């Protein structure tokens, strides 16, 4: 089976908003990475948020198809404390401390 390459006209980074309750950012990103079958190293975020609160945070994933991330919400291991929205591709990676 041959894997198709990344489309040349698609930016390399998928940004999305992560809404999370009562879990820290590292735990949330690790859970998402496990469900999509990727390394946690392919995800970046601009800082951490309070574990004991409901927070929204920008996350960036390298060459992760948006439809694959959307399907992941249905995965049996998906953490129900997490929600995702506002998926969009961008050409530059999110850097630590970078806020919009």
C-alpha beads as a LAMMPS data file, in Angstrom:
LAMMPS data file: protein, C-alpha beads

100 atoms
99 bonds

1 atom types
1 bond types

-500.0 500.0 xlo xhi
-500.0 500.0 ylo yhi
-500.0 500.0 zlo zhi

Masses

1 110.0

Atoms # bond

1 1 1 0.000 0.000 0.000
2 1 1 1.410 3.352 -1.022
3 1 1 0.683 6.371 1.147
4 1 1 -0.254 9.504 -0.711
5 1 1 1.995 12.496 -0.140
6 1 1 0.960 15.789 1.401
7 1 1 -0.778 18.015 -1.192
8 1 1 1.643 20.635 -2.531
9 1 1 -0.984 23.381 -2.401
10 1 1 -1.924 22.724 1.258
11 1 1 -0.037 24.567 4.032
12 1 1 1.912 22.257 6.380
13 1 1 0.240 23.188 9.662
14 1 1 -3.282 22.553 10.891
15 1 1 -4.388 24.994 13.582
16 1 1 -7.381 24.313 15.791
17 1 1 -8.950 25.567 18.983
18 1 1 -8.999 23.156 21.874
19 1 1 -11.625 23.573 24.583
20 1 1 -10.727 21.550 27.643
21 1 1 -12.013 21.074 31.162
22 1 1 -10.085 19.813 34.193
23 1 1 -6.980 18.577 32.375
24 1 1 -3.683 20.243 31.563
25 1 1 -2.511 21.058 28.059
26 1 1 0.126 18.315 27.890
27 1 1 -2.382 15.681 28.948
28 1 1 -4.922 16.934 26.381
29 1 1 -2.409 17.018 23.505
30 1 1 -1.096 13.550 24.429
31 1 1 -4.641 12.197 24.332
32 1 1 -5.312 13.732 20.899
33 1 1 -1.960 12.462 19.541
34 1 1 -2.732 8.934 20.749
35 1 1 -6.168 8.979 19.080
36 1 1 -4.815 10.174 15.704
37 1 1 -1.840 7.816 15.865
38 1 1 0.792 10.541 15.814
39 1 1 3.702 11.535 18.001
40 1 1 3.006 14.268 20.536
41 1 1 6.089 16.003 19.046
42 1 1 4.036 16.858 15.941
43 1 1 1.816 19.156 18.030
44 1 1 2.711 22.603 19.343
45 1 1 0.903 25.090 21.546
46 1 1 1.642 28.602 22.837
47 1 1 1.943 27.940 26.561
48 1 1 -0.026 25.956 29.110
49 1 1 -3.373 26.602 30.753
50 1 1 -4.782 25.968 34.206
51 1 1 -5.606 22.317 34.833
52 1 1 -8.544 23.097 37.125
53 1 1 -10.466 25.319 34.738
54 1 1 -12.369 25.343 31.475
55 1 1 -9.996 26.907 28.927
56 1 1 -9.659 27.453 25.177
57 1 1 -6.259 27.173 23.559
58 1 1 -4.761 27.333 20.077
59 1 1 -3.020 24.102 19.000
60 1 1 -0.994 23.408 15.853
61 1 1 -0.308 20.017 14.247
62 1 1 2.229 19.276 11.502
63 1 1 0.711 17.766 8.350
64 1 1 -2.389 16.384 10.037
65 1 1 -5.392 16.262 7.673
66 1 1 -8.370 18.157 9.106
67 1 1 -10.789 15.332 8.247
68 1 1 -8.619 12.863 10.201
69 1 1 -8.746 15.126 13.275
70 1 1 -12.527 15.556 12.919
71 1 1 -13.028 11.763 12.768
72 1 1 -10.846 11.315 15.842
73 1 1 -13.562 12.821 18.047
74 1 1 -15.478 9.569 17.468
75 1 1 -12.525 7.404 18.591
76 1 1 -13.320 5.187 21.582
77 1 1 -10.314 6.585 23.481
78 1 1 -11.267 10.242 22.863
79 1 1 -11.242 12.200 26.144
80 1 1 -14.763 13.572 26.658
81 1 1 -13.353 16.617 28.476
82 1 1 -11.952 17.864 25.134
83 1 1 -13.623 19.611 22.209
84 1 1 -12.101 20.996 19.013
85 1 1 -13.241 23.694 16.585
86 1 1 -12.005 26.331 14.112
87 1 1 -9.724 24.074 12.052
88 1 1 -7.601 25.890 9.463
89 1 1 -4.341 25.348 7.587
90 1 1 -1.471 27.841 7.854
91 1 1 2.035 27.895 6.440
92 1 1 3.877 28.710 9.684
93 1 1 4.215 26.677 12.874
94 1 1 2.841 28.011 16.166
95 1 1 5.682 29.029 18.471
96 1 1 5.834 29.017 22.254
97 1 1 4.518 32.325 23.590
98 1 1 2.953 33.305 20.258
99 1 1 -0.521 34.698 20.854
100 1 1 -3.059 36.196 18.454

Bonds

1 1 1 2
2 1 2 3
3 1 3 4
4 1 4 5
5 1 5 6
6 1 6 7
7 1 7 8
8 1 8 9
9 1 9 10
10 1 10 11
11 1 11 12
12 1 12 13
13 1 13 14
14 1 14 15
15 1 15 16
16 1 16 17
17 1 17 18
18 1 18 19
19 1 19 20
20 1 20 21
21 1 21 22
22 1 22 23
23 1 23 24
24 1 24 25
25 1 25 26
26 1 26 27
27 1 27 28
28 1 28 29
29 1 29 30
30 1 30 31
31 1 31 32
32 1 32 33
33 1 33 34
34 1 34 35
35 1 35 36
36 1 36 37
37 1 37 38
38 1 38 39
39 1 39 40
40 1 40 41
41 1 41 42
42 1 42 43
43 1 43 44
44 1 44 45
45 1 45 46
46 1 46 47
47 1 47 48
48 1 48 49
49 1 49 50
50 1 50 51
51 1 51 52
52 1 52 53
53 1 53 54
54 1 54 55
55 1 55 56
56 1 56 57
57 1 57 58
58 1 58 59
59 1 59 60
60 1 60 61
61 1 61 62
62 1 62 63
63 1 63 64
64 1 64 65
65 1 65 66
66 1 66 67
67 1 67 68
68 1 68 69
69 1 69 70
70 1 70 71
71 1 71 72
72 1 72 73
73 1 73 74
74 1 74 75
75 1 75 76
76 1 76 77
77 1 77 78
78 1 78 79
79 1 79 80
80 1 80 81
81 1 81 82
82 1 82 83
83 1 83 84
84 1 84 85
85 1 85 86
86 1 86 87
87 1 87 88
88 1 88 89
89 1 89 90
90 1 90 91
91 1 91 92
92 1 92 93
93 1 93 94
94 1 94 95
95 1 95 96
96 1 96 97
97 1 97 98
98 1 98 99
99 1 99 100
